[in-house]
């Protein structure tokens, strides 16, 4: 059986593009993490306890969001109760 070189080249090119996107995504994630850290550090200098208060508020908001999603989620009776 003969392999098609153009097909192999296309697959290799596609894999290279996917790898490049993964690296770019990781780089962006790291940049955002540094930005958040810098913001938290700066705010803690101006208002001590800012980050702790922010995280408490974030936790409350996340719990409210999850509760709201659960309330509005349609009941699927075909799924077992532990997967609903």
C-alpha positions in Angstrom: 0.0 0.0 0.0 1.4 3.4 -1.0 1.1 6.4 1.3 0.0 9.7 -0.1 2.8 12.2 0.7 0.5 15.2 0.4 -2.0 13.7 2.9 0.9 13.1 5.3 2.1 16.6 4.8 -1.3 18.1 5.4 -1.7 16.0 8.6 1.7 17.2 9.8 0.9 20.8 9.0 -2.4 20.5 10.9 -0.7 19.0 13.9 1.9 21.8 13.8 -0.9 24.4 13.8 -2.7 22.7 16.7 0.6 22.6 18.7 1.2 26.3 17.9 -2.4 27.2 19.1 -1.8 25.2 22.3 1.4 27.0 23.0 -0.2 30.4 22.3 -3.1 29.5 24.6 -0.8 28.5 27.4 1.2 31.8 26.9 -2.0 33.8 27.1 -3.1 32.0 30.2 0.3 32.7 31.8 0.1 36.4 30.9 -3.4 36.6 32.4 -2.2 34.9 35.6 0.6 37.5 35.9 -1.9 40.3 35.3 -4.3 39.1 38.0 -1.4 38.6 40.4 -0.2 42.2 39.7 -3.7 43.6 40.2 -4.1 41.7 43.5 -0.7 42.7 44.8 -1.3 46.4 43.9 -4.8 46.4 45.4 -3.6 44.7 48.6 -1.0 47.5 49.0 -3.7 50.2 48.7 -6.4 48.3 50.6 -5.1 45.5 52.9 -7.3 42.4 52.8 -8.7 43.2 49.3 -7.8 39.9 47.8 -9.4 37.9 50.7 -12.6 39.9 50.4 -12.6 39.5 46.6 -12.2 35.7 46.9 -15.0 35.5 49.5 -17.3 37.5 47.2 -16.3 35.3 44.2 -17.1 32.2 46.2 -20.6 33.6 47.1 -21.2 34.6 43.5 -20.1 31.2 42.2 -22.5 29.4 44.6 -25.4 31.6 43.6 -24.6 30.9 39.9 -24.5 27.1 40.5 -27.8 27.2 42.4 -29.4 29.2 39.6 -28.1 26.8 36.9 -29.4 23.9 38.9 -32.9 25.6 39.3 -33.2 26.3 35.6 -31.8 23.0 34.4 -34.6 21.0 32.8 -35.2 17.6 34.5 -34.2 14.7 32.2 -36.1 11.7 33.5 -34.2 9.4 31.1 -30.9 9.9 33.0 -30.3 8.2 36.4 -30.7 10.6 39.4 -26.9 10.7 40.1 -26.3 12.1 36.5 -29.1 14.7 36.5 
